[in-house]
Amino acid sequence: MRAERAAADVPQLYTQSLAEARAADLASIQAAGGAVEPVHEVIDRTVPGAEGELPIRIYRPEGEGPLPTLVYFFGGGWTLGSIDTADGICRRLANAVPCQVITVGYRLAPENKFPAAVHDCHEATAWISANAAELRVDADRLAVGGDSAGGNLAAAVTLLARSGGPRLAAQLLVYPNTRYGSDTQSMREGDDPYLFNKTSVSWYWNHYLADPADGLNPLASPLLADHFAELPKALVITAEFDPLRDEGEFYAEKLFAAGVPTVLSRYDGMVHGFFAMSGVLEGGRQAIAEAAAFLAGAFDLKPAEAGDD
């Protein structure tokens, strides 16, 4: 992946305007995501959010409800990304688990600074749980997940849900941002000009936060939470060549130390973003399969539900 980007001299997203970066992000994800997997049913609609209606997209496998459900938050540094950029991931997970996947179109920065995205994601998740019958959701088998900034938001939602609901069965955190201003070894080494790097990380945080002091809030930096007990079981996926690798792994260690059933899975040789690259990277396909197996276990799917003979 690095060699291809260097050969094509692909410009970094942080060198482009927001409109250009958003378009380029979507195009690169769609190119690397592979063939679009058909799903039994895909529905676009809106739900009430913290500040007006939020778009959601529902992916349903075959089967009658209520369905185990993953609420998924897309990546993109809280600045890029959309329901469309998560489309490939959501389709693959819906088929592979199988489960219903609902992705949330939360508000982006810099137009909407922290904590807008956190509140959108939490309120949408709470609404989905409260309206489980309408959405064919099994409220006892509800999980959250996301990649990169989406993983950050999923972790933040679990912190809010711990005291205020809804009840969550699991969290899927794929190379999540977990601390603003982190000075880890992977961050210091993450300076490749053709990959997601430490400059990329700073660019996104600068868009997201209205004030650097907001980065100390655990809803922005979940690693700074005062305790981690009673959070839902977790799968944390990291990539070897990713400036966010260490902070994601530190978060997994915090969860494990607090007694939260946690699996940490580092993908050697992989770069940030590989989870969305199933069309070109075997590691991406393997990570999707691991995430699906984790969710199937968290949802306690029976063999017939999981599609086994």
ABEGO torsion letter per residue (X at the ends): XAAAAAAAGBBBAAABBAAAAAAAAAAAAAAAAEBBBBBABBBBBBBBBABEBBBBBBBBBBEBOBBBBBBBBBBGGGABEBAAAAAAAAAAAAAAOBBBBBBBBBBBOAABBOAAAAAAAAAAAAAAAAAAAAAGBBAABBBBBEBEAAAAAAAAAAAAAAAAOBBBABBBBBGBBABBGBBBAAAAABABAABBBAAAAAAAAAAABABAAAAABAAABAAABABABGBBBBBBBBBABBAAAAAAAAAAAAAAAAGBBBBBBBBBGBBBGAAAAAAABAAAAAAAAAAAAAAAAAAGBBAAAAGBX
